[in-house]
Structure formats: C-alpha cells, structure tokens
C-alpha cells in the first residue's frame, strides 16, 4: 500500500497514520488503533520511515518527524 506518491504528496492513509504517531506507538499498537492488518501497517511504516516522515525510537516505537509534521 503506497503512502507517498511519486510527486511527494501523501495518501489519506499516510495522513491518518502520521496524525496518530504524534505520540510514540509500536506497529502492533498502531494496527490496533487504526483497525488495519499488521502487515499493511508495517509496510506503511517502512515507507514513511524511508521518506523521513517518521522516526523509529530505540524501544521499537514510531513517532512523527519534523518532515512528517510538515506533511499534515
């Protein structure tokens, strides 16, 4: 599931995820809160992390980055 379009804009799914991770959450917590399958959430997290829109913390949680905040 693509989260970042070729032109750099983000999908509504990505926006929803970015808004959620203003607080740090694990992939499992995110999947539960968004009511989405864990494998889809992990794909989205990987893509958003590679784009620099989220950061992975030392305790394996995800939080929005400054670049991610600028997208929403």
PyMOL commands that set and color helices and strands:
alter all, ss='L'
color gray80, all
select helices_A, chain A and resi 12-20+27-34+38-50+66-71
alter helices_A, ss='H'
color red, helices_A
select strands_A, chain A and resi 54-56+62-64
alter strands_A, ss='S'
color yellow, strands_A
deselect
rebuild
show_as cartoon
